[in-house]
Amino acid sequence: MHTIVTFPLNILFLRVFTMKRFMTIWTFSFVLILCISCDSGSDSNGPPADLDRDIVEFEEQFTETDSEHVADIDVDIEVEDDGDVSSEQEEDSSEITDTTEEEQGCNPIAPQFLSNLNSENARDVFILDNIAYIADSSKGLLIVDISNLLSPHLLGSIATPRLAMSVFVANGVAYVSAYGSGLKIIDVSNPSSPVLLGSLDTSGSGGGIFVKDSYAYIADGDSGLKIVNVSDPTSPELEGKFNTSGSALNVVVEGQYAYISDKTGLQILNVSNPSVPVLAGNYYDSSDEFRSLFIKDNLAFIATCNTGLLIVDVSNPTTPSKVSSFNDLDYAYIVGVSVMDDRAYLADYGGNLQIVDVSDPAQPNFVTKFETECAKDVFVEDGLAYVADGEDGLQILRVATCQ
């Protein structure tokens, strides 16, 4: 279906002015007519498929091919006009991509679609220095240039045995957690030619990964938490492990503690001695499924499949306590979460990016949503949300204006 939308071009001047970009735009009093291609989107009224089912399906499909062969990647870049950013301004796109670490404070806005890059099955995304690193199931690791937000393009890729599930990048090295085959360490100092440095089979299913100092922390499913010494990336070694009571799905490390979403609860480990991690505290809810988490200001923001968003006070790691839960969402099967300022951005497997006001953690409030295909993870920084959106690949949205 095609819809004809009309609006004055001088709106573009107002947008640029509010973003405090120092440029001159001549505006004229005529109407720009845009033809926006729309589709009905996916049906999000019914329950989503079991999250593990597509893992098995992709695994079966992948074993029929040569796992060492990097398949051709069909990259389809789509740039849409959302009424605020005109495709006719593409030559000025550098003006809206200039973000720095020094930016202080962001003002939330209604989500604005900027662009996307299609892939096979984007599961996780990590952003660093204008590059998006995507764990893309059987396609392995995709490396995408996002310096121009309106036109992301593939720089390089490398296959990983089995399925790439999660990725963390630091100091020119990408650490990929692969389903059923453990840790892959990849040199990405030259993004167009990534090179495998080393690997370690961790024996579990491979979930979320977090790297701090010389250690990679891997949520390894039923095998619990694995701590790998990566000081020599060509020869990683298992340093320590902890058998969690459930199935470790994701992990965040802050200070001397590792916070694990362990399917039926939150487990907090003291990892000051990585060789011997020790349980510090836990919070359980056997009626829910804890998928992912984000730690900010002594609070754990936890993505759950039933509750939606759960907020837990972890100021005392030995006695974490519930602050609030929020499930007043249009449709919620939350599998990923990222927090920026006073907003929690929730990756909804059912097909949305849900946004919740958490300025008062005791009383979260629904703000809005943006329809996606099958959001599996979200990474938010500098007023931009990067959504790992399954078969729709990487979606880039502006969610705030930053000064």
Sequence and secondary structure as in RCSB ss.txt:
>XXXX:A:sequence
MHTIVTFPLNILFLRVFTMKRFMTIWTFSFVLILCISCDSGSDSNGPPADLDRDIVEFEEQFTETDSEHVADIDV
DIEVEDDGDVSSEQEEDSSEITDTTEEEQGCNPIAPQFLSNLNSENARDVFILDNIAYIADSSKGLLIVDISNLL
SPHLLGSIATPRLAMSVFVANGVAYVSAYGSGLKIIDVSNPSSPVLLGSLDTSGSGGGIFVKDSYAYIADGDSGL
KIVNVSDPTSPELEGKFNTSGSALNVVVEGQYAYISDKTGLQILNVSNPSVPVLAGNYYDSSDEFRSLFIKDNLA
FIATCNTGLLIVDVSNPTTPSKVSSFNDLDYAYIVGVSVMDDRAYLADYGGNLQIVDVSDPAQPNFVTKFETECA
KDVFVEDGLAYVADGEDGLQILRVATCQ
>XXXX:A:secstr
 EEEEEEETTHHHHHHHHTT        S EEEEEEE       SS    HHHHHHHHHHHHHTS TTS      
 EE    SSS GGGGGGTHHHH   TT   EEEEEEEEEEEE  S B EEEEETTEEEEE BTT EEEEE SSTT
S EEEEEE  SSEEEEEEEETTEEEEEEETTEEEEEE SSTTS EEEEEE  SS    EEEETTEEEEE BTT E
EEEE SSTTS EEEEEE  SS B EEEEETTEEEEE BSEEEEEE SSTTS EEEEEEE TTS EEEEEEETTEE
EEEESSSSEEEEE SSTTS EEEEEE  SSS  EEEEEEETTEEEEEETTTEEEEEE SSTTS EEEEEEE S  
 EEEEETTEEEEE BTT EEEEEEEEE 
